[in-house]
């Protein structure tokens, strides 16, 4: 009888520990999900702001055909931006 009573108390203790682990796991997973949603929305907002600030977006807002085409022509005549240093460097070929 004594061992049976002790065994039941031990079982209750194990069940309590299992529920605590489940609660901790749920809290960790919940915080990871919230963090990923926050990062995703920040990236989306940054991309949207970047797309709105480009000159092409300004040209597409012009309703008149000739004015819109003139805007795109003006953009095409501008020099290209310089790439990062060594971005267009030739590939190094090793002598075999």
Backbone as ProteinMPNN parsed JSONL, in Angstrom:
{"seq_chain_A": "XXXXXXXXXXXXXXXXXXXXXXXXXXXXXXXXXXXXXXXXXXXXXXXXXXXXXXXXXXXXXXXXXXXXXXXXXXXXXXXXXXXXXXXXXXXXXXXX", "coords_chain_A": {"N_chain_A": [[0.822, -1.186, 0.0], [1.935, 1.232, 0.804], [3.954, 1.646, -1.146], [2.362, 1.88, -3.367], [0.967, 4.257, -2.898], [3.072, 6.078, -2.873], [3.93, 5.739, -5.441], [1.808, 6.817, -6.906], [1.918, 9.481, -6.162], [4.335, 10.156, -7.277], [3.697, 9.822, -9.956], [1.84, 11.874, -10.317], [3.523, 14.024, -9.928], [5.226, 13.759, -12.138], [3.383, 14.23, -14.194], [2.768, 16.908, -13.698], [5.255, 18.069, -14.173], [5.452, 17.514, -16.881], [3.38, 19.081, -17.944], [4.338, 21.597, -17.323], [6.598, 21.705, -18.941], [5.381, 21.638, -21.422], [4.019, 24.069, -21.345], [6.163, 25.865, -21.27], [7.351, 25.303, -23.734], [5.284, 26.089, -25.447], [5.262, 28.825, -24.879], [7.799, 29.613, -25.794], [7.637, 28.936, -28.523], [5.495, 30.577, -29.259], [6.595, 33.145, -28.834], [8.624, 33.087, -30.744], [7.118, 32.966, -33.095], [5.732, 35.426, -32.973], [7.922, 37.175, -33.12], [8.917, 36.564, -35.675], [6.772, 37.396, -37.257], [6.816, 40.141, -36.727], [9.337, 40.875, -37.77], [8.97, 40.166, -40.445], [6.896, 41.939, -41.216], [8.212, 44.363, -40.866], [10.22, 44.196, -42.82], [8.641, 44.04, -45.123], [7.387, 46.532, -45.048], [9.622, 48.198, -45.313], [10.493, 47.453, -47.889], [8.294, 48.302, -49.381], [8.378, 51.081, -48.959], [10.818, 51.64, -50.175], [10.297, 50.961, -52.827], [8.412, 52.887, -53.468], [9.891, 55.188, -53.487], [11.434, 55.259, -55.737], [12.418, 56.623, -58.931], [11.065, 55.503, -61.085], [8.573, 54.834, -60.138], [7.475, 57.333, -59.884], [7.232, 58.08, -62.553], [5.366, 56.251, -63.501], [3.076, 57.176, -62.361], [2.157, 59.237, -63.896], [-0.459, 60.23, -65.916], [-0.823, 61.012, -68.554], [0.145, 59.946, -71.784], [2.318, 60.903, -73.417], [3.763, 62.485, -71.614], [4.432, 60.589, -69.656], [6.048, 58.841, -71.159], [8.111, 60.619, -71.809], [9.155, 61.048, -69.293], [10.173, 58.477, -68.686], [12.073, 58.343, -70.748], [13.84, 60.334, -69.941], [14.79, 59.164, -67.607], [16.151, 57.005, -68.721], [18.257, 58.234, -69.97], [19.91, 58.999, -67.93], [23.033, 58.459, -66.233], [24.176, 55.198, -65.259], [24.098, 53.85, -61.938], [27.007, 53.464, -59.916], [28.415, 50.286, -59.348], [29.017, 48.248, -56.421], [32.328, 48.227, -55.026], [34.565, 46.319, -56.884], [32.534, 44.713, -57.883], [32.039, 44.12, -60.517], [34.334, 42.859, -61.266], [36.688, 40.995, -63.194], [36.591, 37.422, -63.44], [38.896, 35.364, -61.73], [41.109, 33.272, -63.321], [42.555, 30.2, -62.899], [45.65, 28.8, -63.806], [45.806, 25.757, -65.345]], "CA_chain_A": [[0.0, 0.0, 0.0], [2.815, 2.395, 0.88], [4.594, 1.86, -2.44], [1.35, 2.323, -4.319], [0.707, 5.668, -2.631], [4.236, 6.84, -3.319], [3.944, 5.682, -6.893], [0.807, 7.749, -7.426], [2.42, 10.841, -5.98], [5.373, 10.349, -8.284], [3.034, 9.981, -11.25], [1.272, 13.221, -10.347], [4.651, 14.943, -10.073], [5.657, 13.676, -13.534], [2.38, 14.897, -15.022], [2.938, 18.341, -13.48], [6.466, 18.474, -14.886], [5.157, 17.462, -18.308], [2.564, 20.23, -18.309], [5.213, 22.771, -17.262], [7.429, 21.692, -20.155], [4.514, 22.003, -22.541], [3.754, 25.503, -21.238], [7.393, 26.558, -21.668], [7.495, 25.132, -25.174], [4.287, 26.94, -26.083], [5.697, 30.218, -24.729], [8.942, 29.839, -26.687], [7.147, 28.93, -29.901], [4.684, 31.779, -29.444], [7.467, 34.317, -28.967], [9.289, 32.994, -32.047], [6.149, 33.324, -34.134], [5.523, 36.876, -32.91], [9.132, 37.826, -33.613], [8.999, 36.407, -37.129], [5.748, 38.264, -37.857], [7.287, 41.519, -36.623], [10.436, 41.059, -38.725], [8.406, 40.1, -41.786], [6.178, 43.17, -41.506], [9.191, 45.442, -40.998], [10.858, 44.054, -44.125], [7.646, 44.393, -46.132], [7.223, 47.985, -45.008], [10.837, 48.804, -45.873], [10.465, 47.237, -49.339], [7.252, 49.145, -49.959], [8.871, 52.455, -48.957], [11.88, 51.729, -51.154], [9.687, 50.93, -54.156], [7.709, 54.142, -53.704], [10.817, 56.3, -53.601], [12.195, 55.181, -56.976], [11.901, 57.519, -59.963], [10.147, 54.79, -61.971], [7.239, 54.93, -59.551], [6.984, 58.668, -60.206], [6.855, 58.095, -63.97], [4.16, 55.459, -63.72], [1.93, 57.913, -61.841], [1.738, 60.226, -64.894], [-1.564, 59.654, -66.69], [-0.684, 61.368, -69.968], [1.096, 59.034, -72.434], [3.559, 61.562, -73.85], [4.495, 62.904, -70.42], [4.986, 59.398, -69.027], [7.156, 58.379, -71.996], [9.204, 61.576, -71.657], [9.761, 60.788, -67.981], [10.993, 57.267, -68.825], [13.229, 58.682, -71.592], [14.776, 61.094, -69.108], [15.435, 58.202, -66.723], [17.06, 56.165, -69.5], [19.438, 59.025, -70.329], [20.769, 59.207, -66.764], [24.079, 57.425, -66.116], [23.892, 54.119, -64.312], [24.772, 53.947, -60.651], [28.221, 52.662, -59.83], [28.23, 49.11, -58.497], [29.944, 48.141, -55.304], [33.709, 48.041, -55.432], [34.925, 45.007, -57.399], [31.363, 43.907, -58.203], [32.158, 43.675, -61.908], [35.711, 42.439, -61.499], [36.737, 39.752, -63.96], [36.855, 36.227, -62.651], [40.288, 34.92, -61.76], [41.246, 31.915, -63.878], [43.815, 29.564, -62.496], [46.305, 28.047, -64.875], [45.789, 24.312, -65.056]], "C_chain_A": [[0.869, 1.253, 0.0], [3.464, 2.68, -0.471], [3.595, 2.323, -3.482], [1.057, 3.809, -4.132], [1.878, 6.521, -3.102], [4.31, 6.862, -4.846], [2.957, 6.651, -7.507], [1.261, 9.194, -7.264], [3.508, 11.143, -7.011], [4.78, 10.55, -9.669], [2.438, 11.381, -11.382], [2.376, 14.26, -10.543], [5.159, 14.944, -11.516], [4.681, 14.37, -14.466], [2.496, 16.414, -14.892], [4.171, 18.847, -14.234], [6.227, 18.479, -16.393], [4.336, 18.655, -18.75], [3.38, 21.522, -18.243], [6.109, 22.846, -18.491], [6.611, 22.104, -21.364], [4.219, 23.502, -22.53], [4.984, 26.308, -21.662], [7.595, 26.485, -23.174], [6.513, 26.015, -25.926], [4.699, 28.414, -26.002], [6.853, 30.536, -25.674], [8.485, 29.889, -28.136], [6.297, 30.164, -30.203], [5.541, 33.024, -29.628], [8.234, 34.278, -30.285], [8.35, 33.384, -33.181], [5.913, 34.827, -34.138], [6.731, 37.643, -33.435], [9.231, 37.719, -35.128], [7.955, 37.262, -37.831], [6.208, 39.72, -37.819], [8.407, 41.798, -37.628], [9.901, 41.073, -40.154], [7.669, 41.393, -42.135], [7.133, 44.354, -41.63], [9.889, 45.391, -42.358], [9.892, 44.455, -45.243], [7.453, 45.899, -46.186], [8.432, 48.686, -45.608], [10.881, 48.631, -47.39], [9.444, 48.136, -50.01], [7.714, 50.597, -50.021], [9.981, 52.639, -49.987], [11.31, 51.768, -52.564], [8.978, 52.237, -54.465], [8.664, 55.304, -53.929], [11.636, 56.26, -54.894], [11.598, 56.114, -58.016], [10.939, 56.813, -60.914], [8.727, 54.851, -61.439], [6.637, 56.294, -59.844], [6.527, 58.739, -61.654], [5.558, 57.33, -64.198], [2.914, 56.168, -63.206], [1.404, 58.942, -62.841], [0.692, 59.587, -65.796], [-1.403, 59.898, -68.187], [0.419, 60.515, -70.609], [2.405, 59.718, -72.793], [4.396, 62.007, -72.656], [5.15, 61.72, -69.719], [6.176, 58.864, -69.826], [8.356, 59.311, -71.9], [9.919, 61.37, -70.325], [10.658, 59.556, -68.047], [12.218, 57.522, -69.703], [14.28, 59.432, -70.784], [15.506, 60.157, -68.145], [16.453, 57.347, -67.476], [18.335, 56.917, -69.864], [20.371, 59.25, -69.147], [21.821, 58.113, -66.695], [23.706, 56.399, -65.047], [24.651, 54.344, -63.012], [25.999, 53.045, -60.644], [27.963, 51.453, -58.934], [29.19, 49.15, -57.31], [31.349, 47.875, -55.834], [33.961, 46.576, -55.768], [33.718, 44.117, -57.708], [31.455, 43.354, -59.616], [33.59, 43.26, -62.24], [35.729, 41.14, -62.299], [37.088, 38.569, -63.06], [38.315, 35.827, -62.796], [40.332, 33.477, -62.272], [42.581, 31.347, -63.444], [44.367, 28.762, -63.668], [46.336, 26.578, -64.489], [46.941, 23.62, -65.705]], "O_chain_A": [[0.582, 2.217, -0.71], [3.518, 3.834, -0.897], [3.947, 3.08, -4.386], [0.915, 4.539, -5.113], [1.669, 7.589, -3.677], [4.698, 7.86, -5.454], [3.25, 7.252, -8.541], [1.015, 10.03, -8.133], [3.583, 12.249, -7.546], [5.288, 11.342, -10.463], [2.524, 11.998, -12.444], [2.183, 15.255, -11.241], [5.484, 15.999, -12.06], [5.094, 15.025, -15.423], [2.336, 17.13, -15.88], [4.14, 19.911, -14.851], [6.739, 19.345, -17.102], [4.572, 19.195, -19.831], [3.14, 22.443, -19.023], [6.351, 23.931, -19.021], [7.094, 22.834, -22.23], [4.174, 24.134, -23.586], [4.852, 27.325, -22.343], [7.962, 27.471, -23.813], [6.871, 26.624, -26.934], [4.504, 29.164, -26.959], [6.883, 31.605, -26.283], [8.891, 30.772, -28.892], [6.384, 30.727, -31.294], [5.248, 33.862, -30.48], [8.474, 35.325, -30.887], [8.759, 34.062, -34.123], [5.895, 35.442, -35.204], [6.574, 38.653, -34.122], [9.593, 38.69, -35.794], [8.229, 37.803, -38.902], [6.006, 40.454, -38.786], [8.417, 42.851, -38.267], [10.323, 41.887, -40.975], [7.81, 41.892, -43.252], [6.884, 45.26, -42.424], [10.12, 46.43, -42.976], [10.283, 45.131, -46.194], [7.364, 46.474, -47.271], [8.28, 49.667, -46.336], [11.263, 49.557, -48.105], [9.698, 48.674, -51.088], [7.475, 51.279, -51.018], [10.071, 53.697, -50.609], [11.79, 52.527, -53.407], [8.947, 52.656, -55.622], [8.27, 56.313, -54.513], [12.457, 57.149, -55.12], [10.395, 56.374, -57.992], [10.073, 57.465, -61.496], [7.776, 54.913, -62.219], [5.426, 56.41, -60.032], [5.529, 59.397, -61.952], [4.738, 57.74, -65.018], [1.801, 55.797, -63.579], [0.309, 59.47, -62.652], [0.927, 58.525, -66.372], [-1.81, 59.066, -68.997], [1.503, 60.377, -70.042], [3.482, 59.189, -72.514], [5.623, 61.909, -72.694], [6.28, 61.822, -69.242], [7.192, 58.48, -69.247], [9.498, 58.851, -71.908], [11.14, 61.502, -70.24], [11.774, 59.574, -67.53], [13.289, 56.977, -69.436], [15.476, 59.185, -70.933], [16.698, 60.33, -67.893], [17.501, 57.003, -66.929], [19.384, 56.3, -70.047], [21.517, 59.655, -69.342], [21.549, 56.967, -67.054], [23.016, 56.704, -64.074], [25.718, 54.958, -63.001], [26.019, 51.996, -61.288], [27.356, 51.588, -57.872], [30.068, 50.009, -57.237], [31.53, 47.367, -56.941], [33.595, 45.692, -54.994], [33.86, 42.897, -57.787], [31.0, 42.241, -59.881], [33.995, 43.315, -63.401], [34.874, 40.278, -62.099], [37.788, 38.711, -62.058], [38.893, 35.945, -63.876], [39.678, 32.588, -61.727], [43.62, 31.982, -63.62], [43.621, 28.13, -64.416], [46.839, 26.213, -63.426], [47.087, 22.406, -65.571]]}, "name": "protein", "num_of_chains": 1, "seq": "XXXXXXXXXXXXXXXXXXXXXXXXXXXXXXXXXXXXXXXXXXXXXXXXXXXXXXXXXXXXXXXXXXXXXXXXXXXXXXXXXXXXXXXXXXXXXXXX"}
